[in-house]
Structures are given as structure tokens and as C-alpha cells.
Amino acid sequence: MPWLELSLTITQAQQPATEEALEDVGALSVTLQDADAETPDEQAIFEPGVGELPLWATITLLALFEADVDRRGLLAALADRLPWLDTDTLDFRVVEDQDWERAWMDQFKPMQFGRRLWIYPWNIEPPAGGDEVVVRLDPGLAFGTGTHPTTALCLEWLDGLDLHGLTVLDYGCGSGVLALAALKLGAKHAVGIDNDPQALTASLDNAQRNDVADRLEVHLPGAGNVAPADVLVANILAGPLDELAPAFAASIKPGSPFAMSGILAGQHEELLARYGEWFDDLAIAIREDWVRISGTRRS
């Protein structure tokens, strides 16, 4: 079914109140873009460096509503909550729906990471035989497929380890792709942690599809009694990585390898200093504008 998109331009200072008002009047999603960007490629919002403010001086907000929403009532409600807003400058457009799962499956092809590891969409059958290690994902549930540079960096790192008999902690598991890759590469057990309950559901569903559900457990942060792991991998963002450094240090055994990504180039220097308190042999790998930091838990 179609959707109704409302576009409005505001200042950075107006953003919190405007976004809250849009959510109060029923916005299903709110997307932020740089109002002054000259090309679409310049409009992406990336996670800021530690302590940085992420927004632009002038922002375009795109709010998505159900197609049959009362436009006049919506504008009146926004004007009531945001007296400074000029509702005559707001634009509506109808956004046609599409089969997102079908589109995803058409675009997602098998991908190789490292020497052995392959990620396959569920609708493509991997070849029989060979020494490839294959993880298969359901496009209806996947929140991470390997297509993003941060996921690719972590998958390649896992492929380079000897994981046989080890326990792996995947923090920010999303689709579970990193935990599943670790299990397919020989890990004895994996623990996935994510603050989104739907991500935990996706991870368990994908684990069943890959016949490793009996070796995967998932938790919300702080839930469950998780013993220190032999390997830690975290694909989240620089801000949480900075905050979680002491917790990560306590989450793996001395001498254990770790890797983390979700870090933009330029953010890694502060994280290297932060993690140097607990980890040795820190190294970086870069793909496009993204960085992976790896190292070993100090004994």
C-alpha cells in the first residue's frame, strides 16, 4: 500500500522538539537529511565521534505516515505543538510501496569473506562439495548481511581465526551473521547480544536455518549469566564502543582476541587510546570510510 511522506526543513536547535511532535502525531518513521547537501550522497547521517554533535545546521526531516491520514488535522496538530512552524512550507508526497523482501533478494548475491567464508541469501542454493563455509540468511529478518563494510571487516577477521572449540561473544548481533559465521567456522558456542528484541528473534531464526540453533544463545544487554568468552566481536558504533570498553574487557578471557567495527575513519584514534588500557596488539583495518580495530585482551 502507498504511504504519505511529509517533508519539512528546520534548524538544528528545532530538531528535538520537531521529531518528538512528529512522533506524537503518528509518524511511523522520521529520517534526517542535510538540507544544504547538493547531492544525495552527501545526505547520509553517520554516527559521530565520541563527544561530537551529529546534526547539521539546517535539517530536512522526512516523516512517513499512513496514506489515509487527515492532512489538515495533521498540520493543525503540528502547528499547535510547534508555534514557530510555517505549515504553508510543508510538502506532502505519496510514496508507493514495494515488495522490499523481493527487492532485497534480487540485489543480494553470494559473497565471499576471507578464504573460506561465504554468505548466501536463502533463495540461492550453494554448490555441493568443496571446503566453503556457508552462512544462509533470510532476507525477511536480516539486519546485517555482509554488504556493509563494517560487517565485511568483521567476517574477514573471523575467517582468519582458528575458532574450533571456542566460545564467541557477538555484541550487537543484528541478524546474527557474525555469531553464525563463527559457529560455522568451528566455534563450540556463541552468544548474541542486542538491545532490539526483534534482532534476537532474527538471530535465532537464522540459526535454525543454518542448523546451529543448539549452539547459539541470545540476550538483551545485561540479561543472562554470560561467562567470559574466548573471542569477542562487536559491530556497533563508536559512541557505544567507547562506553562499553570496561564491560568488553570483563567479557573475555585474558589473552583472547577481539575485534570491533562500526567506526568511521577519524573516530578510531580515541578508541585506540581508550582500549589500550585493557588490550594489547591493537591494529586497524580500513575499508572505504570504515575502520576495524582488533587486538588481544591483556593477561
C-alpha positions in Angstrom: 0.0 0.0 0.0 1.2 3.6 -0.5 2.4 5.9 2.3 2.3 9.6 2.8 5.6 11.5 3.3 5.8 14.9 4.9 8.9 17.0 4.3 9.9 20.0 6.4 13.1 22.0 6.9 14.2 23.1 10.3 17.3 24.3 12.3 19.4 22.1 14.4 18.0 23.6 17.6 14.5 22.8 16.5 15.2 19.2 15.7 14.4 17.5 19.1 11.0 19.2 19.5 10.1 18.7 15.9 10.9 15.0 15.9 9.0 14.5 19.1 6.0 16.3 17.7 6.0 14.2 14.6 6.1 11.0 16.6 3.3 12.3 18.8 1.0 12.9 15.8 1.6 9.4 14.4 4.8 9.4 12.3 5.8 5.8 11.5 9.4 6.9 10.9 11.5 10.1 10.8 14.5 10.4 8.5 17.1 13.2 8.9 19.0 14.7 5.9 21.3 17.6 5.4 19.1 20.4 4.0 22.1 22.0 2.3 23.5 18.9 0.6 24.0 19.3 -3.1 23.8 15.6 -3.9 22.0 12.6 -2.3 25.4 11.0 -1.4 26.0 13.9 1.0 22.8 13.4 2.9 23.7 10.3 4.9 24.0 10.7 8.7 26.9 8.7 10.2 27.4 8.1 13.9 29.5 10.9 15.4 32.9 10.7 17.0 32.9 10.4 20.8 31.5 13.7 22.3 30.6 15.2 18.9 27.3 16.6 17.9 26.0 14.7 14.8 23.5 17.1 13.2 23.8 19.8 10.5 22.9 23.4 11.0 19.8 23.0 8.7 18.0 19.7 8.6 15.3 18.3 6.3 13.0 15.9 8.2 11.1 13.3 6.2 8.2 11.8 8.2 6.3 8.8 7.0 2.5 8.4 7.7 -0.2 6.1 6.7 -1.7 7.2 3.3 -5.2 7.9 4.7 -4.0 10.3 7.4 -6.0 13.5 7.7 -3.6 16.1 6.2 -5.4 19.1 7.5 -5.7 17.7 11.0 -2.0 16.7 10.9 -0.9 20.2 10.0 -3.1 21.7 12.7 -1.7 19.3 15.3 1.9 20.2 14.4 1.1 23.9 14.4 -0.3 23.5 17.9 2.8 21.8 19.2 5.3 23.9 17.2 4.0 27.5 17.1 7.0 28.7 15.1 6.4 26.2 12.3 5.1 27.7 9.0 2.8 24.9 7.8 2.5 26.5 4.4 6.1 25.5 3.7 5.5 21.8 4.4 5.4 19.4 1.5 3.4 16.1 1.1 4.1 13.4 -1.4 2.7 9.9 -1.9 5.3 7.1 -1.6 4.4 3.9 -3.4 5.1 0.7 -1.5 7.0 -2.2 -3.0 7.9 -5.8 -2.1 11.0 -4.9 0.0 11.9 -8.6 0.6 11.8 -9.4 -3.1 13.9 -6.3 -3.9 16.4 -7.3 -1.3 16.6 -10.9 -2.6 17.1 -9.6 -6.2 20.0 -7.4 -5.1 21.8 -9.7 -2.6 24.1 -12.2 -4.2 26.5 -14.7 -2.6 29.6 -13.0 -1.1 33.0 -14.4 0.0 34.9 -13.1 3.1 38.4 -14.3 3.6 39.5 -17.7 2.4 36.6 -20.0 3.2 33.5 -18.0 4.4 30.5 -17.3 2.2 27.2 -15.6 2.9 24.3 -16.8 0.8 20.7 -15.5 0.6 18.2 -18.1 1.5 16.8 -18.3 -2.0 20.1 -19.3 -3.7 21.4 -22.9 -3.2 25.1 -23.1 -2.5 27.1 -25.6 -4.6 27.6 -29.1 -3.1 31.0 -30.2 -2.0 34.1 -28.1 -1.6 35.6 -26.6 1.6 33.5 -23.4 1.6 31.8 -22.4 4.9 28.3 -21.1 4.1 26.0 -19.0 6.2 22.5 -18.6 4.8 20.3 -15.6 5.7 16.6 -14.9 5.4 16.1 -11.5 3.8 12.8 -11.0 5.7 14.7 -11.0 9.0 18.3 -10.0 8.3 19.7 -6.8 9.9 23.2 -7.4 8.6 24.3 -9.4 5.6 27.9 -8.6 5.0 27.2 -6.0 2.4 28.2 -3.2 4.7 32.0 -2.6 5.1 31.9 -3.0 8.9 30.2 -6.4 8.7 32.6 -7.4 5.9 35.6 -6.4 8.0 34.4 -8.5 11.0 33.6 -11.5 8.8 37.0 -11.5 7.3 38.6 -11.2 10.7 36.6 -14.2 12.0 37.6 -16.2 8.9 41.2 -15.7 9.8 40.9 -17.2 13.3 41.0 -20.8 14.5 37.7 -20.9 16.3 37.4 -24.7 16.9 36.2 -25.4 20.4 35.9 -21.7 21.4 33.1 -19.6 22.7 32.3 -16.4 20.8 30.5 -13.3 22.0 28.8 -11.2 19.3 27.8 -7.8 20.7 25.2 -6.0 18.6 24.3 -9.3 16.8 21.5 -7.9 14.5 20.8 -10.8 12.1 23.3 -13.0 14.0 25.5 -13.1 10.9 28.8 -12.8 12.9 27.7 -15.4 15.5 26.5 -17.8 12.8 29.7 -17.4 10.9 31.8 -18.1 14.0 29.7 -21.3 14.6 30.1 -22.4 11.0 33.8 -21.8 11.2 34.1 -24.2 14.2 33.2 -22.3 17.3 31.7 -24.5 20.0 29.2 -21.9 21.3 28.1 -18.3 20.5 26.3 -15.7 22.5 24.5 -12.9 20.7 23.6 -9.6 22.5 21.4 -6.9 21.1 19.2 -4.2 22.5 16.5 -4.8 19.9 14.3 -7.9 20.7 13.5 -8.3 17.0 17.2 -8.7 16.3 17.3 -11.6 18.8 14.3 -13.2 17.0 16.1 -12.8 13.7 19.3 -14.3 15.1 17.5 -17.4 16.4 15.5 -17.8 13.2 18.7 -17.6 11.1 20.4 -20.0 13.5 17.7 -22.6 12.9 18.0 -22.2 9.1 21.8 -22.9 9.5 21.3 -25.9 11.8 23.3 -24.2 14.7 20.4 -23.1 17.0 21.5 -25.6 19.7 24.8 -23.7 19.9 23.5 -20.1 20.0 22.0 -18.2 22.9 20.8 -14.6 22.7 20.2 -11.9 25.3 19.3 -8.3 25.8 22.2 -6.3 27.3 22.6 -7.1 31.0 20.3 -10.1 30.8 21.5 -13.7 31.3 24.6 -15.0 33.1 27.2 -14.9 30.3 30.6 -16.3 31.2 33.8 -14.7 29.8 34.2 -15.7 26.2 37.2 -16.9 24.2 36.5 -14.4 21.4 34.7 -11.0 21.2 33.4 -9.3 18.1 31.3 -6.1 18.2 29.8 -4.3 15.2 28.0 -1.3 16.7 29.0 2.4 16.7 31.9 4.4 18.1 29.9 6.0 21.0 28.7 2.7 22.5 32.1 1.1 21.9 33.7 3.9 24.0 31.2 3.4 26.8 31.4 -0.4 26.7 35.2 -0.7 26.8 35.3 -1.8 30.5 32.4 -4.2 30.0 34.1 -5.7 27.0 37.3 -6.1 28.9 35.4 -8.1 31.5 33.6 -10.2 28.9 36.5 -12.1 27.5 39.3 -14.2 29.0 42.9 -12.9 29.3 44.8 -13.5 26.1 41.6 -13.6 24.0 41.3 -11.9 20.6 38.7 -9.2 20.0 37.6 -7.1 17.0 35.1 -4.2 16.8 33.8 -2.1 13.9 31.1 0.4 13.2 33.8 3.1 13.4 34.3 5.8 10.9 37.8 6.9 9.9 38.8 9.6 12.3 37.0 8.1 15.2 39.5 5.3 15.8 42.3 7.3 17.4 40.2 8.0 20.6 39.1 4.4 20.7 42.6 3.1 20.3 43.6 5.1 23.4 40.6 4.0 25.3 41.0 0.3 24.6 44.8 0.5 25.2 44.0 0.4 28.9 42.9 -3.3 28.7 44.0 -4.6 25.3 47.4 -5.2 23.6 48.5 -5.6 19.9 45.9 -3.1 18.7 45.7 -2.8 15.0 43.4 -1.3 12.4 42.0 -2.3 9.1 40.2 0.1 6.8 37.5 -0.4 4.1 36.1 2.6 2.4 35.5 5.1 5.2 35.1 2.4 7.9 37.6 1.0 10.4 38.0 -2.3 12.3 40.1 -2.3 15.5 41.4 -5.7 16.7 43.7 -6.8 19.5 44.2 -9.2 22.4 42.9 -8.9 26.0 45.8 -8.2 28.2 46.8 -11.1 30.5 
